Amino acid sequence: MSRRRVVTYNAAEADQPEAPRRAGLFSSIKSIFVSSTEAHSGAYGRSRGYMIPGGGASHLFESPREWRGSTRQVCGMWPFAAGSSTPFSGAPMGIDIDTNAPVGCDPIAWFVDGIINNPSVFILGLPGYGKSTFVRHMLLGMNGRGIVPLIPGDLKPDYVDEITAMGGQVIQLAPGRGHLNILDPGELSSIADSLPPKTRERLMVDAHSRKLQMLSALISILRKGHITPHEETILDAALTYLEEHHEGVPVVQDLLDVIVARPQALQDVALDRGDEGRYRDATDALVSSLMSLNGQGRFGDMFSKPTTARLAMDRPAVFDISQISDIHRDVQAAALLACWSTTFASVEIAHTLADEGLAPRRNYFVVLDELWRALRAGADMVDRIDSLTRLNRRDGVGQAMITHTMSDLDALATESEREKARGFVERSGLVITGALPQSEMAKLRRVMPLSQAESARLVSWADPGSWSRLAQNRSAHGAPRQAPGVGKFMVKVGGRPGISVMVRLTQVEIDMNNTNKRWGNSDGSVHVASGNEVTNALVGMPTGSAGTYGNTEIRESVYEDFGISVQSSGLSETYAQQEPEQPPVRFSSTTTAPAPTPQHNQTPTESAHLIPSPEGYGYYEHSA
């Protein structure tokens, strides 16, 4: 039997004796690096391939798999090691889609390393493509480095399970399910006497400003219109009078009592000229709005009673406002604004205490999700949100703003408001985008540079995939295969080319990533493309087949090298998904081609020849 091999026929060489075959690893490697002249000489093959075992013509060379390690770990692999082309600083997020290199990214780490000038991030992406999963994964890595995540307003809830797993604080807020007194200055009332006079005065002024801004914002939401400058002046004077004459922490009813009592300070700013009727005309609308905040309107008693639970600034925390129905969008927006204001006030006090040596220094990361709800809640919301949340890079606070699309910002009433809302994106150190439709590309280019190739990639991620994915290849938890863009995000910093990342989850995160729990059954299965679909996409294998592979000590040491404490972050089980040992494989399907569901009449060997791609791009088939 003759041996078959790939050759290129040349009549001039037909009569020449065949060159001796080179064998061995060194010869095979050497043939790759020889000059084109030597390659054409015959010993090392032809221009379209190399005559070595497994050689032959090839039009495409697939990128090899890459692993990351420290110089101490991979020193024995020299010279087969190369520097990474992508930054790896902060939370380990996943792999670069183009190079397979690992990517580490979070705003605080990149700010500390000088990559960005502002520790903030603006995140965009269509619903259902993994924004919440991306943020939760980032928070887990940041918490492992000692950064305290704060979620002032969780509507689904998306973050309650993770904060609970971190040992954090969950605060319920909804009509009849918790209270948040918007006139409560927090810890300031108890620590004011221990602060230097100038520091105390500054904090008191800031607290007064926040209370005025919060009251004005809530009244605007109630009215679905503006609060007049005259009313705001009266409200300012009433707050000042209350702070000077009231003992303890006031509530909305105390503020109402001051306005109704008509003290001289309020008569002066109301311009009543001694006429009580003029005073009532100036304050009646304001009193009516405050009565609605005092338990007599659609806000219920959320803001009218003493605060149920204050933030504990030494641990992660989340305000769970998921009990507020979606039909009450204005109530949701009011709760978000109140939680944001309270959180930033608490952060400011915590940093002041650290500056004075009265508390340990901590860094915080604040997540402002569902930004579009607050922006559309009432008049002048952009200015009020900006004043409540504007950060200074010296404050030791990172911030994430999250919404669906740029259209959420362009839907505001006036061009002035739209420009201010776009400023949220322009001022962010990082802009991270997931799947977006074609109509968003022109709007996105108004706030950041975006190439045609980057636009095409973002639009391709929004493709819903094939119809077959909805019915075939459900995992053990019942979720169908993912859409092509699930779990894929582009990280943009200024005018630099974007880094396309495929998020990789740890095993401990999988059960916390179902944001559509109400679609589930009692056995944990679901009937829709839920958060489990996102989880399966990011893990790179069906949930039911996830196993523990690799050396646990190595994986633990790698996470510790990244600055993540395994004990404090909860990563005590599987730290990274590694590939099981398998026979040689060849790629056999596209992104949307699912593996066939095993039938009852199939043997295990007939249905087990397909394994999921670790990159999440499809399935691999064993070679014969």
ChimeraX attribute file (.defattr): number of C-alpha atoms within 10 A of each C-alpha:
attribute: neighborCount
match mode: 1-to-1
recipient: residues
	/A:1	3
	/A:2	4
	/A:3	4
	/A:4	6
	/A:5	11
	/A:6	15
	/A:7	15
	/A:8	12
	/A:9	8
	/A:10	8
	/A:11	7
	/A:12	7
	/A:13	10
	/A:14	9
	/A:15	8
	/A:16	8
	/A:17	7
	/A:18	10
	/A:19	10
	/A:20	8
	/A:21	10
	/A:22	15
	/A:23	10
	/A:24	9
	/A:25	9
	/A:26	9
	/A:27	13
	/A:28	17
	/A:29	11
	/A:30	10
	/A:31	18
	/A:32	13
	/A:33	11
	/A:34	11
	/A:35	10
	/A:36	12
	/A:37	11
	/A:38	14
	/A:39	20
	/A:40	14
	/A:41	11
	/A:42	17
	/A:43	17
	/A:44	26
	/A:45	23
	/A:46	20
	/A:47	13
	/A:48	14
	/A:49	18
	/A:50	23
	/A:51	21
	/A:52	21
	/A:53	11
	/A:54	8
	/A:55	14
	/A:56	17
	/A:57	15
	/A:58	9
	/A:59	7
	/A:60	6
	/A:61	6
	/A:62	6
	/A:63	9
	/A:64	8
	/A:65	9
	/A:66	13
	/A:67	10
	/A:68	16
	/A:69	11
	/A:70	10
	/A:71	11
	/A:72	7
	/A:73	11
	/A:74	13
	/A:75	12
	/A:76	10
	/A:77	9
	/A:78	9
	/A:79	7
	/A:80	8
	/A:81	15
	/A:82	9
	/A:83	7
	/A:84	14
	/A:85	11
	/A:86	16
	/A:87	14
	/A:88	19
	/A:89	21
	/A:90	23
	/A:91	26
	/A:92	24
	/A:93	23
	/A:94	23
	/A:95	22
	/A:96	21
	/A:97	18
	/A:98	11
	/A:99	16
	/A:100	19
	/A:101	21
	/A:102	23
	/A:103	25
	/A:104	22
	/A:105	22
	/A:106	23
	/A:107	29
	/A:108	28
	/A:109	20
	/A:110	22
	/A:111	19
	/A:112	14
	/A:113	12
	/A:114	10
	/A:115	16
	/A:116	18
	/A:117	17
	/A:118	23
	/A:119	27
	/A:120	28
	/A:121	26
	/A:122	20
	/A:123	25
	/A:124	23
	/A:125	23
	/A:126	18
	/A:127	14
	/A:128	20
	/A:129	26
	/A:130	27
	/A:131	26
	/A:132	22
	/A:133	26
	/A:134	23
	/A:135	19
	/A:136	21
	/A:137	22
	/A:138	21
	/A:139	26
	/A:140	24
	/A:141	26
	/A:142	27
	/A:143	22
	/A:144	23
	/A:145	20
	/A:146	17
	/A:147	21
	/A:148	23
	/A:149	27
	/A:150	28
	/A:151	24
	/A:152	26
	/A:153	30
	/A:154	24
	/A:155	21
	/A:156	16
	/A:157	17
	/A:158	23
	/A:159	27
	/A:160	23
	/A:161	17
	/A:162	21
	/A:163	22
	/A:164	14
	/A:165	14
	/A:166	20
	/A:167	15
	/A:168	21
	/A:169	21
	/A:170	19
	/A:171	21
	/A:172	21
	/A:173	25
	/A:174	23
	/A:175	19
	/A:176	12
	/A:177	14
	/A:178	19
	/A:179	21
	/A:180	25
	/A:181	21
	/A:182	26
	/A:183	27
	/A:184	19
	/A:185	22
	/A:186	20
	/A:187	14
	/A:188	20
	/A:189	12
	/A:190	10
	/A:191	13
	/A:192	15
	/A:193	10
	/A:194	12
	/A:195	16
	/A:196	10
	/A:197	11
	/A:198	9
	/A:199	13
	/A:200	17
	/A:201	13
	/A:202	11
	/A:203	20
	/A:204	17
	/A:205	10
	/A:206	15
	/A:207	21
	/A:208	18
	/A:209	15
	/A:210	22
	/A:211	20
	/A:212	21
	/A:213	20
	/A:214	23
	/A:215	22
	/A:216	22
	/A:217	27
	/A:218	29
	/A:219	23
	/A:220	21
	/A:221	23
	/A:222	22
	/A:223	13
	/A:224	14
	/A:225	14
	/A:226	16
	/A:227	21
	/A:228	11
	/A:229	9
	/A:230	14
	/A:231	19
	/A:232	16
	/A:233	15
	/A:234	22
	/A:235	23
	/A:236	21
	/A:237	21
	/A:238	23
	/A:239	21
	/A:240	14
	/A:241	17
	/A:242	18
	/A:243	17
	/A:244	9
	/A:245	9
	/A:246	12
	/A:247	8
	/A:248	10
	/A:249	16
	/A:250	20
	/A:251	19
	/A:252	20
	/A:253	15
	/A:254	16
	/A:255	21
	/A:256	18
	/A:257	13
	/A:258	18
	/A:259	24
	/A:260	15
	/A:261	10
	/A:262	17
	/A:263	12
	/A:264	10
	/A:265	13
	/A:266	23
	/A:267	20
	/A:268	15
	/A:269	19
	/A:270	21
	/A:271	14
	/A:272	16
	/A:273	11
	/A:274	11
	/A:275	10
	/A:276	12
	/A:277	10
	/A:278	14
	/A:279	21
	/A:280	17
	/A:281	12
	/A:282	19
	/A:283	20
	/A:284	14
	/A:285	13
	/A:286	20
	/A:287	19
	/A:288	14
	/A:289	19
	/A:290	22
	/A:291	16
	/A:292	18
	/A:293	23
	/A:294	20
	/A:295	18
	/A:296	14
	/A:297	13
	/A:298	14
	/A:299	23
	/A:300	17
	/A:301	22
	/A:302	27
	/A:303	26
	/A:304	25
	/A:305	19
	/A:306	19
	/A:307	19
	/A:308	14
	/A:309	14
	/A:310	15
	/A:311	20
	/A:312	12
	/A:313	19
	/A:314	17
	/A:315	19
	/A:316	24
	/A:317	26
	/A:318	28
	/A:319	26
	/A:320	24
	/A:321	24
	/A:322	18
	/A:323	17
	/A:324	18
	/A:325	12
	/A:326	12
	/A:327	8
	/A:328	11
	/A:329	15
	/A:330	21
	/A:331	24
	/A:332	26
	/A:333	24
	/A:334	25
	/A:335	27
	/A:336	24
	/A:337	28
	/A:338	24
	/A:339	24
	/A:340	24
	/A:341	22
	/A:342	26
	/A:343	26
	/A:344	20
	/A:345	21
	/A:346	20
	/A:347	22
	/A:348	16
	/A:349	20
	/A:350	23
	/A:351	21
	/A:352	19
	/A:353	19
	/A:354	14
	/A:355	12
	/A:356	13
	/A:357	10
	/A:358	14
	/A:359	13
	/A:360	12
	/A:361	14
	/A:362	17
	/A:363	17
	/A:364	25
	/A:365	24
	/A:366	24
	/A:367	23
	/A:368	22
	/A:369	23
	/A:370	18
	/A:371	18
	/A:372	20
	/A:373	18
	/A:374	23
	/A:375	23
	/A:376	21
	/A:377	24
	/A:378	24
	/A:379	21
	/A:380	20
	/A:381	23
	/A:382	23
	/A:383	15
	/A:384	19
	/A:385	20
	/A:386	14
	/A:387	14
	/A:388	21
	/A:389	17
	/A:390	12
	/A:391	17
	/A:392	11
	/A:393	14
	/A:394	8
	/A:395	14
	/A:396	17
	/A:397	24
	/A:398	25
	/A:399	24
	/A:400	20
	/A:401	20
	/A:402	21
	/A:403	21
	/A:404	21
	/A:405	23
	/A:406	23
	/A:407	15
	/A:408	16
	/A:409	25
	/A:410	16
	/A:411	14
	/A:412	21
	/A:413	13
	/A:414	9
	/A:415	11
	/A:416	10
	/A:417	20
	/A:418	17
	/A:419	15
	/A:420	15
	/A:421	22
	/A:422	17
	/A:423	14
	/A:424	18
	/A:425	22
	/A:426	16
	/A:427	15
	/A:428	22
	/A:429	22
	/A:430	27
	/A:431	24
	/A:432	20
	/A:433	23
	/A:434	29
	/A:435	30
	/A:436	27
	/A:437	17
	/A:438	14
	/A:439	12
	/A:440	15
	/A:441	19
	/A:442	12
	/A:443	16
	/A:444	20
	/A:445	12
	/A:446	12
	/A:447	18
	/A:448	15
	/A:449	15
	/A:450	19
	/A:451	14
	/A:452	8
	/A:453	9
	/A:454	17
	/A:455	19
	/A:456	14
	/A:457	18
	/A:458	24
	/A:459	19
	/A:460	17
	/A:461	22
	/A:462	20
	/A:463	15
	/A:464	14
	/A:465	18
	/A:466	15
	/A:467	9
	/A:468	13
	/A:469	20
	/A:470	17
	/A:471	11
	/A:472	16
	/A:473	19
	/A:474	22
	/A:475	19
	/A:476	13
	/A:477	19
	/A:478	22
	/A:479	27
	/A:480	26
	/A:481	29
	/A:482	28
	/A:483	23
	/A:484	22
	/A:485	26
	/A:486	27
	/A:487	31
	/A:488	27
	/A:489	29
	/A:490	22
	/A:491	18
	/A:492	20
	/A:493	19
	/A:494	16
	/A:495	10
	/A:496	10
	/A:497	14
	/A:498	19
	/A:499	20
	/A:500	24
	/A:501	26
	/A:502	28
	/A:503	28
	/A:504	25
	/A:505	27
	/A:506	16
	/A:507	21
	/A:508	15
	/A:509	21
	/A:510	19
	/A:511	13
	/A:512	19
	/A:513	26
	/A:514	20
	/A:515	19
	/A:516	17
	/A:517	16
	/A:518	9
	/A:519	14
	/A:520	16
	/A:521	12
	/A:522	6
	/A:523	7
	/A:524	11
	/A:525	16
	/A:526	23
	/A:527	14
	/A:528	15
	/A:529	20
	/A:530	22
	/A:531	24
	/A:532	29
	/A:533	29
	/A:534	29
	/A:535	30
	/A:536	26
	/A:537	30
	/A:538	27
	/A:539	25
	/A:540	25
	/A:541	22
	/A:542	24
	/A:543	22
	/A:544	11
	/A:545	10
	/A:546	16
	/A:547	14
	/A:548	16
	/A:549	15
	/A:550	16
	/A:551	9
	/A:552	15
	/A:553	8
	/A:554	12
	/A:555	17
	/A:556	19
	/A:557	14
	/A:558	18
	/A:559	19
	/A:560	14
	/A:561	12
	/A:562	18
	/A:563	18
	/A:564	24
	/A:565	21
	/A:566	18
	/A:567	10
	/A:568	15
	/A:569	19
	/A:570	18
	/A:571	21
	/A:572	14
	/A:573	13
	/A:574	20
	/A:575	23
	/A:576	21
	/A:577	20
	/A:578	17
	/A:579	13
	/A:580	10
	/A:581	8
	/A:582	8
	/A:583	10
	/A:584	10
	/A:585	15
	/A:586	12
	/A:587	14
	/A:588	12
	/A:589	16
	/A:590	11
	/A:591	17
	/A:592	19
	/A:593	18
	/A:594	22
	/A:595	22
	/A:596	12
	/A:597	12
	/A:598	13
	/A:599	10
	/A:600	7
	/A:601	7
	/A:602	11
	/A:603	10
	/A:604	11
	/A:605	8
	/A:606	11
	/A:607	14
	/A:608	14
	/A:609	15
	/A:610	20
	/A:611	17
	/A:612	17
	/A:613	17
	/A:614	18
	/A:615	19
	/A:616	20
	/A:617	18
	/A:618	23
	/A:619	25
	/A:620	20
	/A:621	19
	/A:622	15
	/A:623	10
	/A:624	8
